[in-house]
């Protein structure tokens, strides 16, 4: 349950707030009507900071009555991401005390107040709801319950933002769950409950069905697990007024050991988060449903684990995928592209108007971009441009990579139709996309998002937790354009 929001266009005569956030536009002097102006001026003087200089870092101080006020001076000439980051840092100065309520005051012209208000309320929602923890003592953190906003009262946009926050929170909650609490079987139970709550149609392709269908790429990865609980799950949302259908595909590897090519400990730690792509797809679906977006959505989740066992697939195996393509296995830790291959075939056979897949797929993307951007590749230049622009608009930044045909020879196989990957490791994020493209049918417009920003130490943009939920906001922006 996210905090309840109330909004007013003007400040009350008396502003009593135990936790107050004040957002004002960058300027050389402090406006006379800034709440707690004398306290702010005293803090700036004590620190030897000029008024315009505190645009770089939010400031907080306690008043004589013990109340805490945080101020942030926002430079609206900077990117939306920069504004979101500044607002999040200021909000965290208050949320670190785990308050039951926060008060937000926005100042400036109408456009500035709107941008500041939306950034602040969203930051309060996504960071005011705690993620699951497992400690001996019960988690004492209480969720934020109330948000009072002053200076902007047009709340129409906040319904969409609240739905986005719900989707982001779902994504992060699923991602941080330990692997013993989110096995493929337990994950599927959660998805069934979500489908029931939100009125989604649900169909599961379990291993028995997938074997019968000939989905050998998915089965190759899943067969290494003792419990045959893996499945491709298909969720469907329909809007009566929509003629456009978007397919969302998510990699849902609940734990990735690397298989026979076993990961070392430092790289295996955290591999319960390898299902983040499926959580992003679910988060987008939930938010779109709550917003009642006029677009049809097919959501495909490739839910499995990559375990080591006598039954696990191995190097030099030849696997036949659902579309008949034979694959030479080069490295068992390249399992994500295997489960996605058959899932993309199923999704593309439905002939959606656009298909987007999300996956924590390659280490080379993280090497290329770090954790502050995610990468995107696709089969339409115009769609790639739209993807990058959507990232700039919503603050979840994407970098587009090439996928030209002359990369393809690196995947040539002497014994099968295609190699799963190259052992050289160069440009693996591009080769992975070239591999996935082989399994699309009907020339569907397609984007592949490699989620290198799924985890960023210290937070990213509006989100303060290390697990960011990156992709939910961007995905919604793409859907809103349909």
Order of alpha helices (4+ residues) and beta strands (2+ residues): beta-beta-alpha-beta-beta-alpha-beta-alpha-beta-alpha-alpha-beta-alpha-alpha-beta-beta-alpha-alpha-beta-beta-beta-alpha-beta-alpha-beta-alpha-beta-beta-alpha-beta-alpha
